[in-house]
Amino acid sequence: MLLAFIPVFVAVDAIGVLPMFISLTRSMSEEEKKKALFNSFVTGVTLALAFILVGKWIFSILGITINDFMIAGGFILFCIALRDLLTTVKRRAVPASELGAVPLGTPLIVGPGVLTTCLIIVDQYGIGATIISVVLNILIAVTIFGFSGVIIKLMGKNGVGAMSRIMALLLAAIAVMMMRKGFFGLFIK
């Protein structure tokens, strides 16, 4: 079980997503944040479970490989990171009522990295261990996000802003790494 838990923990990367969560929810009330967290949990778990159960089947029908998925997911993450790096004023393009599903539930909590990891570990550790690992990791992420107010008080607004920019840069690097691995996987056998 622990061997299935660790890769999903790394892929969810709640600590890495935290500055983005803080940035996205900065102007929200506590009630709106709670709703967004609940929606992100439901969206993330539903998407991950559906993907665990039918992901390989859908990929085979559509002729999509894991490498294709990594390239597309990396490109989307890169666009999100680029937007965060280049905008000087953080405006929420998504209404607060929808923020929990997209972009928080997916692609930030359960994105291409988590979905790809799920496909890999379900073969190694079984469907039960994979499902438990995913649900626990999403619950951990949502719990960490629930304490974002405390973190904001500790870091201050400037610290959160700086951390948000650093995390956007790291997200861009992760996106490039995913695309690189996807391209290498396609062309180097």
C-alpha positions in Angstrom: 0.0 0.0 0.0 2.8 2.5 0.9 4.5 1.7 -2.4 1.3 2.8 -4.2 0.8 5.8 -2.0 4.2 7.5 -2.5 4.1 8.0 -6.3 0.6 9.4 -6.1 1.7 11.7 -3.2 4.5 13.1 -5.4 2.2 13.4 -8.4 -0.5 15.3 -6.5 2.1 17.6 -5.0 -0.2 19.4 -2.6 2.6 21.6 -1.3 3.6 22.7 -4.8 -0.1 23.5 -5.7 -0.7 25.3 -2.4 0.6 28.7 -3.6 -1.6 28.4 -6.7 -4.6 27.6 -4.5 -3.8 30.6 -2.3 -3.5 32.8 -5.4 -6.8 31.5 -7.0 -8.8 31.8 -3.7 -7.3 35.0 -2.4 -10.4 37.1 -2.8 -12.9 34.3 -1.8 -14.8 34.2 1.5 -14.2 31.2 3.8 -17.6 29.7 2.8 -16.6 30.0 -0.9 -13.3 28.3 -0.2 -15.0 25.5 1.6 -17.3 24.9 -1.3 -14.3 25.0 -3.7 -12.4 22.5 -1.6 -15.4 20.1 -1.5 -15.9 20.5 -5.2 -12.2 19.9 -5.9 -12.3 16.7 -3.8 -15.3 15.3 -5.5 -14.0 16.3 -9.0 -10.5 14.9 -8.3 -11.7 11.6 -6.9 -14.4 11.1 -9.6 -11.9 11.8 -12.4 -9.2 9.7 -10.9 -11.5 6.7 -10.3 -13.1 6.9 -13.7 -9.6 7.1 -15.2 -8.4 4.1 -13.2 -11.4 2.1 -14.3 -11.6 3.0 -18.0 -8.5 5.0 -18.9 -6.6 2.3 -20.7 -9.7 1.2 -22.5 -10.4 4.8 -23.7 -6.8 5.3 -24.7 -6.8 2.0 -26.7 -10.1 3.0 -28.5 -8.8 6.4 -29.4 -5.3 5.2 -30.2 -3.7 7.5 -27.5 -0.6 6.5 -25.7 0.6 7.5 -22.3 3.3 9.5 -24.1 0.6 11.4 -26.1 -1.2 12.1 -22.8 2.0 13.4 -21.2 2.7 15.8 -24.0 -0.8 17.2 -24.1 -1.0 17.4 -20.3 2.4 19.1 -20.2 1.3 21.6 -22.8 -1.8 22.5 -20.8 0.2 22.9 -17.6 2.8 25.0 -19.4 0.0 27.3 -20.6 -1.3 27.7 -17.0 2.2 28.4 -15.7 2.9 30.9 -18.5 -0.3 32.8 -17.8 0.5 32.9 -14.1 4.1 34.1 -14.8 3.1 36.8 -17.3 0.1 38.4 -15.7 0.8 41.1 -13.2 -2.7 41.2 -11.8 -4.3 38.0 -10.6 -7.8 37.9 -11.9 -9.9 34.9 -11.4 -11.1 33.9 -14.9 -13.3 31.2 -13.4 -16.2 32.0 -11.2 -15.8 31.0 -7.6 -18.7 28.5 -7.9 -16.7 26.6 -10.6 -13.2 27.0 -9.3 -13.3 23.8 -7.3 -13.8 21.6 -10.4 -11.6 23.5 -12.8 -8.7 24.4 -12.4 -8.4 23.1 -8.8 -9.9 19.6 -8.9 -8.4 19.2 -12.4 -5.7 19.8 -13.6 -4.1 21.1 -10.4 -4.9 18.3 -8.0 -5.7 15.5 -10.4 -3.9 16.3 -13.6 -1.9 14.4 -16.2 0.8 13.5 -13.8 -1.6 11.9 -11.3 -3.6 10.1 -14.1 -0.5 8.8 -15.7 0.8 7.6 -12.3 -2.5 5.9 -11.6 -2.3 3.9 -14.9 1.2 2.8 -14.0 0.6 1.8 -10.4 -2.7 0.0 -11.0 -0.6 -2.5 -13.0 2.0 -2.8 -10.3 0.0 -2.7 -7.0 -3.6 -3.5 -8.1 -6.8 -1.5 -8.4 -7.6 -1.5 -4.6 -4.3 -0.1 -3.5 -4.4 2.5 -6.3 -7.9 3.7 -5.4 -7.1 4.0 -1.7 -3.8 5.9 -2.5 -5.6 8.3 -4.8 -8.4 9.1 -2.4 -6.1 9.5 0.6 -3.8 11.8 -1.3 -6.6 14.0 -2.6 -7.9 14.2 0.9 -4.5 15.2 2.2 -4.2 17.9 -0.5 -7.7 19.3 0.3 -6.8 19.3 4.1 -3.6 21.2 3.4 -5.5 23.7 1.3 -8.0 24.1 4.1 -5.2 25.5 6.3 -4.1 28.1 3.7 -5.3 30.9 5.9 -2.7 30.0 8.5 -0.1 29.7 5.9 -1.0 33.2 4.5 -0.6 34.7 8.0 2.8 33.1 8.4 4.2 34.1 5.0 2.4 37.4 4.5 0.9 38.6 1.2 4.3 39.4 -0.4 5.7 36.0 0.6 2.6 34.3 -0.9 3.0 36.3 -4.1 6.7 35.4 -4.4 6.0 31.8 -3.7 3.2 31.8 -6.3 5.6 33.1 -9.0 8.3 30.5 -8.0 5.7 27.8 -8.1 4.5 28.9 -11.5 8.1 28.7 -12.7 8.4 25.2 -11.2 5.0 24.2 -12.8 6.4 25.4 -16.2 9.5 23.3 -15.6 7.4 20.2 -14.7 5.3 20.8 -17.8 8.5 20.9 -20.0 9.7 17.7 -18.3 6.4 15.9 -19.0 6.5 17.0 -22.6 10.2 15.9 -22.9 9.4 12.5 -21.4 6.4 12.1 -23.7 8.5 13.0 -26.8 11.3 10.7 -25.8 8.8 8.0 -25.1 7.4 8.4 -28.6 10.6 8.6 -30.5 13.1 6.6 -28.5 12.1 3.0 -28.0 
